[in-house]
Amino acid sequence: MDSTGHPDRRALLVGGLAVATVALAGCSSTSAAPSASGASPTSSASPEARPATPAAAFARLVDGNKRWVSGDLSHPDRDPDRRQLVAQIQEPFGSILACIDSRVPPELLFDTGLGDLYVMRTGGEAVGPVVTGSVEYGPMTSGTPLIVVLGHQRCGAIEAAYKSIRAGKPLPGNLESIAKALRPAYEQAVREGGTDPVETMARAQVTLTAADLRSNQDLAPLVGKGALAVVGAYYSLDTGKVEVLAGAPS
């Protein structure tokens, strides 16, 4: 993952975002907006406190996915009171880097709601400087304690990239940039072999990306002191279940 750039400018950007976050927090803490019914938005909008640790945040996602699999959904944080509560400030407990696939919406498969997750979606979880910066935003500005890199079964972007690289035929337009970003996963899949190289590549993309984020120069200090966990996970389209591949916090 590319974390290069201008350190001074990056420091100023992160510092400015942090100041803005603190300022918003101060404003919202003094005057929460009333709900449409006249009740305090905290009365029903946020039934559960924001998880403060990586393990607690991860447990919240695991529980939500279990509800998704069983169909016993809670649909939390999805009412007008919640909308008003998060209108001035957000404090998501997780950041999800997922694929653009229409069948893999993180907010649904983890049974979450408004203001619960930062979500970044790219073809095959392809990464670059802008994507990396987007993933860094939550942990570096508001203390989001969890990042999940979420791959999935039968990923069209992974399959297209695999076939393109194997045949030596570039994909059209900017799709080729996705294939280039996924080449390390392709090379790992080739080394590993197996009967389904596309699935192997999809899993490799998750573990490689999660490892890169974990060792990122800006995120590694947070991981090192236990304030952040970076989890690699894989979603089954058939069952709806999320499987952990690496990095689950204890």
C-alpha positions as CSV (number, residue, x, y, z in Angstrom):
1,M,0.0,0.0,0.0
2,D,1.3,3.4,-1.0
3,S,1.7,5.7,2.0
4,T,4.1,8.1,0.3
5,G,3.6,11.9,0.0
6,H,4.7,15.1,1.6
7,P,5.1,14.5,5.3
8,D,4.7,18.2,6.3
9,R,1.5,18.7,4.3
10,R,0.2,15.3,5.6
11,A,0.8,16.3,9.2
12,L,-0.9,19.6,8.7
13,L,-3.9,17.9,7.1
14,V,-4.2,15.3,9.9
15,G,-3.8,18.0,12.5
16,G,-6.4,20.1,10.9
17,L,-8.8,17.3,10.7
18,A,-8.2,16.4,14.4
19,V,-8.8,20.0,15.4
20,A,-12.0,20.1,13.4
21,T,-13.2,16.9,14.9
22,V,-12.6,18.2,18.5
23,A,-14.4,21.4,17.6
24,L,-17.4,19.6,16.3
25,A,-17.4,17.4,19.4
26,G,-17.4,20.4,21.6
27,C,-20.3,22.0,19.8
28,S,-22.4,18.9,19.8
29,S,-21.8,18.1,23.4
30,T,-23.3,21.4,24.5
31,S,-26.5,21.5,22.5
32,A,-27.9,18.3,21.1
33,A,-30.6,18.8,18.5
34,P,-34.1,17.9,19.8
35,S,-36.0,15.1,18.0
36,A,-39.1,15.7,15.9
37,S,-41.2,14.5,18.8
38,G,-39.6,16.8,21.3
39,A,-37.7,14.0,23.1
40,S,-34.0,14.1,23.6
41,P,-32.2,12.3,20.7
42,T,-30.2,10.2,23.2
43,S,-33.4,8.7,24.6
44,S,-33.8,6.2,21.7
45,A,-31.3,7.1,19.0
46,S,-28.3,5.3,20.5
47,P,-29.3,2.2,22.4
48,E,-25.7,1.0,22.7
49,A,-22.6,3.0,23.6
50,R,-19.9,3.3,21.0
51,P,-17.4,0.5,21.5
52,A,-14.2,1.9,22.9
53,T,-11.8,-0.9,22.1
54,P,-10.9,-2.9,19.0
55,A,-12.2,-6.1,20.7
56,A,-15.5,-4.5,21.6
57,A,-16.0,-3.0,18.1
58,F,-15.2,-6.3,16.5
59,A,-17.7,-8.1,18.8
60,R,-20.4,-5.6,17.7
61,L,-19.8,-6.4,14.1
62,V,-19.7,-10.2,14.7
63,D,-23.0,-10.0,16.6
64,G,-24.5,-7.9,13.8
65,N,-23.4,-10.5,11.2
66,K,-24.9,-13.3,13.2
67,R,-28.2,-11.5,13.1
68,W,-27.8,-11.0,9.3
69,V,-27.2,-14.7,8.8
70,S,-30.2,-15.8,10.9
71,G,-32.5,-13.1,9.7
72,D,-33.2,-11.9,13.2
73,L,-32.2,-8.3,12.4
74,S,-32.2,-5.3,14.9
75,H,-32.0,-2.5,12.3
76,P,-30.2,-0.3,14.9
77,D,-29.6,3.5,14.5
78,R,-32.0,4.0,11.6
79,D,-34.7,6.4,12.9
80,P,-35.2,10.2,12.8
81,D,-33.8,10.6,16.3
82,R,-30.5,8.9,15.2
83,R,-30.4,11.1,12.1
84,Q,-30.6,14.2,14.3
85,L,-28.1,12.9,16.8
86,V,-25.4,12.3,14.2
87,A,-26.2,15.4,12.1
88,Q,-23.6,17.6,13.8
89,I,-20.9,15.0,14.7
90,Q,-20.1,11.4,13.9
91,E,-18.1,8.8,15.9
92,P,-18.2,5.5,13.9
93,F,-16.8,2.5,15.7
94,G,-15.5,0.8,12.6
95,S,-14.0,1.5,9.2
96,I,-14.8,-1.0,6.4
97,L,-12.9,-1.3,3.1
98,A,-15.0,-3.4,0.9
99,C,-15.7,-4.2,-2.7
100,I,-18.2,-2.2,-4.9
101,D,-20.2,-5.4,-5.4
102,S,-23.9,-4.7,-5.0
103,R,-24.4,-7.8,-3.0
104,V,-22.0,-6.8,-0.3
105,P,-23.3,-3.7,1.5
106,P,-21.4,-3.5,4.9
107,E,-24.1,-1.6,6.8
108,L,-26.6,-4.4,6.0
109,L,-24.5,-7.5,6.5
110,F,-23.2,-6.2,9.8
111,D,-26.8,-5.0,10.8
112,T,-25.6,-1.4,11.6
113,G,-27.1,2.0,11.0
114,L,-26.4,5.7,10.6
115,G,-23.1,6.9,12.0
116,D,-21.9,3.5,12.9
117,L,-19.3,2.8,10.1
118,Y,-17.0,4.6,7.8
119,V,-17.3,2.7,4.5
120,M,-14.9,2.7,1.6
121,R,-15.7,0.6,-1.5
122,T,-13.5,-0.1,-4.5
123,G,-13.3,-2.8,-7.1
124,G,-11.7,-5.8,-5.4
125,E,-10.7,-3.6,-2.5
126,A,-8.0,-2.1,-4.7
127,V,-6.0,0.5,-2.9
128,G,-4.0,3.7,-3.6
129,P,-3.1,6.9,-1.9
130,V,-6.7,8.3,-1.8
131,V,-8.2,5.1,-0.6
132,T,-5.5,4.7,2.0
133,G,-6.1,8.2,3.2
134,S,-9.8,7.5,3.5
135,V,-9.2,4.4,5.5
136,E,-6.8,6.3,7.8
137,Y,-9.4,9.1,8.4
138,G,-11.4,7.4,11.2
139,P,-8.6,6.1,13.3
140,M,-6.4,9.2,12.9
141,T,-9.1,11.8,13.5
142,S,-11.8,10.3,15.7
143,G,-10.2,7.3,17.3
144,T,-12.1,4.7,15.4
145,P,-10.7,1.5,16.9
146,L,-11.3,-1.0,14.1
147,I,-10.6,-1.4,10.4
148,V,-12.0,-4.4,8.4
149,V,-10.8,-5.3,4.9
150,L,-13.7,-7.2,3.5
151,G,-13.4,-9.4,0.5
152,H,-16.1,-11.7,-0.8
153,Q,-17.0,-14.8,-2.8
154,R,-17.2,-14.7,-6.6
155,C,-15.7,-11.2,-6.9
156,G,-16.1,-9.9,-10.4
157,A,-13.3,-7.4,-10.1
158,I,-10.9,-10.1,-8.9
159,E,-11.9,-12.5,-11.7
160,A,-11.5,-9.8,-14.4
161,A,-8.1,-8.8,-13.0
162,Y,-6.9,-12.4,-12.8
163,K,-7.9,-13.2,-16.4
164,S,-6.4,-9.9,-17.7
165,I,-3.0,-10.4,-16.0
166,R,-2.8,-14.1,-16.9
167,A,-3.6,-13.4,-20.6
168,G,-1.4,-10.3,-20.7
169,K,-4.3,-8.3,-22.1
170,P,-4.9,-5.0,-20.3
171,L,-8.5,-4.1,-19.2
172,P,-10.1,-1.2,-21.0
173,G,-9.9,2.4,-19.7
174,N,-9.3,3.0,-16.0
175,L,-10.3,-0.6,-15.2
176,E,-6.6,-1.4,-15.9
177,S,-5.7,0.6,-12.7
178,I,-7.7,-1.9,-10.7
179,A,-5.8,-4.8,-12.3
180,K,-2.5,-3.2,-11.5
181,A,-3.4,-2.7,-7.9
182,L,-4.4,-6.3,-7.6
183,R,-1.3,-7.7,-9.2
184,P,0.4,-8.6,-5.8
185,A,-2.6,-10.7,-4.9
186,Y,-2.5,-12.4,-8.4
187,E,1.2,-13.2,-7.9
188,Q,0.5,-14.7,-4.5
189,A,-2.4,-16.8,-5.9
190,V,-0.1,-18.1,-8.6
191,R,2.5,-19.2,-6.0
192,E,-0.1,-20.9,-3.8
193,G,-1.9,-22.7,-6.6
194,G,-5.1,-24.6,-5.9
195,T,-8.2,-25.6,-7.8
196,D,-9.9,-22.1,-7.7
197,P,-7.2,-19.4,-8.3
198,V,-9.7,-16.6,-8.4
199,E,-11.0,-17.4,-4.9
200,T,-7.3,-17.8,-3.8
201,M,-6.6,-14.4,-5.3
202,A,-9.6,-12.8,-3.6
203,R,-8.5,-14.0,-0.2
204,A,-4.9,-13.0,-0.9
205,Q,-6.0,-9.5,-1.7
206,V,-7.7,-9.3,1.7
207,T,-4.7,-10.5,3.7
208,L,-2.2,-8.5,1.8
209,T,-4.2,-5.3,2.1
210,A,-4.9,-5.8,5.8
211,A,-1.2,-6.5,6.4
212,D,-0.2,-3.3,4.5
213,L,-2.6,-1.2,6.6
214,R,-1.4,-2.8,9.8
215,S,2.2,-1.8,9.0
216,N,1.3,1.6,7.5
217,Q,3.6,4.3,9.0
218,D,0.6,6.2,10.4
219,L,-1.6,3.3,11.6
220,A,1.2,1.0,12.9
221,P,1.7,3.1,16.1
222,L,-2.0,2.8,16.9
223,V,-1.9,-0.9,16.3
224,G,1.2,-1.2,18.4
225,K,-0.4,0.4,21.5
226,G,-3.6,-1.6,21.1
227,A,-5.8,1.3,20.1
228,L,-6.5,-0.1,16.6
229,A,-7.0,-3.5,15.1
230,V,-6.9,-4.3,11.3
231,V,-9.0,-7.4,10.5
232,G,-9.0,-9.2,7.2
233,A,-12.4,-10.9,6.5
234,Y,-14.2,-12.7,3.8
235,Y,-18.0,-12.7,3.0
236,S,-19.9,-15.6,1.7
237,L,-22.6,-14.7,-0.8
238,D,-24.2,-18.1,-0.3
239,T,-24.6,-18.0,3.5
240,G,-24.2,-14.3,4.4
241,K,-21.5,-15.2,6.9
242,V,-18.3,-13.2,7.4
243,E,-15.2,-15.3,7.9
244,V,-12.2,-13.9,9.7
245,L,-8.9,-14.4,7.8
246,A,-6.5,-12.5,10.0
247,G,-6.1,-9.9,12.7
248,A,-9.1,-10.6,15.0
249,P,-8.5,-8.7,18.3
250,S,-8.6,-10.7,21.4
